[in-house]
Amino acid sequence: MPKAQETILEIDLNALKHNVTFIKSKLKSNTKFLAVVKAFAYGSDALEIAKFLKNINVDYFAVAYTDEGVALRDAGIETPILVLHPQPQNFKIIIERCLEPSIYSKRVLNDFIAVAEEQKQSNYPIHLKFNTGLNRLGFAETEVKSILNSLETTKAIKIKSLFSHLAASDDKNEKEFTINQIESFKRITQKVLNTLGYQPILHQSNTSGILNYPEAHFDMVRCGIGLYGFGNNIEINKSLKPIATLKTTISQIHSLKIGDSLGYNRAFIATKKTKTATLPIGHADGLNRLFGNGNGFVFVNGEKASIIGNVCMDMIMVNVTDIVCKEGDEVIVFGPKHSAENLAESINSISYELLSSVSQRVKRVFRR
Ligand SMILES: *Cc1c(COP(=O)(O)O)cnc(C)c1O
């Protein structure tokens, strides 16, 4: 791979394949695998990732919003796609593009039934989401009867799956809470199955659920961050490979004298002779302003260089006083050797946020 001459996000598809294989090795052979590719596949590239994954036996995709599902259909993806958080004004498009909505409340259920009937659908697949403790989206256990009553009034829809989402599957201290979520999911789904007369797919686990709670695998798992190389756990991270490397290059080097200031609002003042490198990446590329003023860092020729002064829209400046480097040298912001999780932690953030923040301005380059 040639050295970066500009800011790029390099995506390693072999690493993606490795991660899928590793996570699937934790599943029973008949457990279905849903790949979560929302938010541009966690900031990488949903279309390329989905095209690659569909060739290595992924049963389902999930996105957050309808438009993300439409983009996958436009790219020729024919795999079933679950839309986790659809809005009723998009229900017509959902049906037109064969997307499958998560239905999480009576309002949304009634709205979807109305649109499906108007569109003359029969047995249109929907996914019922139950709240078992996250208190974000989902029906309550007490609503089961009324959902089943609504279903009896229509032939337009059919329940393809029953699912729920874990709130703290990555946190060993919340084991009791998580076990309770799993138990209430079992209870709720049993109630539904008792009257339904057919067997929908059951699923509850995200990546950490897959790794920490085999009893919550049910018929299918929903894997997001694990695909991209993070397992919310130091040990697991050793077995996964981050797929994305954010690279840039040194545009210019400056030598500051004592008392010289650097960048907007003179946020950095040199207290000794300081060599700085200016890099073509800023907050508009996804580097949060909180990384400025010494909090965040990058790697220049393998050495850690802290981000000094304020993060600009298109640039940052890093301290390279003790690093041998020159203009044009490659710089790594994060990658397999310099974890995005560590960089995110420097501003109290998490891998999910840093990865999904890399903006669409940054060119994606794929490697096999
Ligand atoms: C984002 C999301 C996932 C994926 O979670 P990871 O922790 O990234 O594996 C699974 N299920 C739902 C409902 C989600 O919103």
The ligand as a Gaussian input file, in Angstrom:
#p B3LYP/6-31G(d) Opt

LIG

0 1
 C      -26.499000      -0.658000      16.899000
 C      -27.319000      -1.821000      17.324000
 C      -26.764000      -3.120000      17.388000
 C      -25.281000      -3.386000      17.216000
 O      -24.622000      -3.216000      18.449000
 P      -23.042000      -3.511000      18.613000
 O      -22.773000      -3.260000      20.052000
 O      -22.357000      -2.528000      17.717000
 O      -22.815000      -4.906000      18.183000
 C      -27.614000      -4.185000      17.648000
 N      -28.940000      -3.980000      17.871000
 C      -29.494000      -2.754000      17.866000
 C      -30.949000      -2.606000      18.148000
 C      -28.709000      -1.633000      17.607000
 O      -29.262000      -0.416000      17.613000

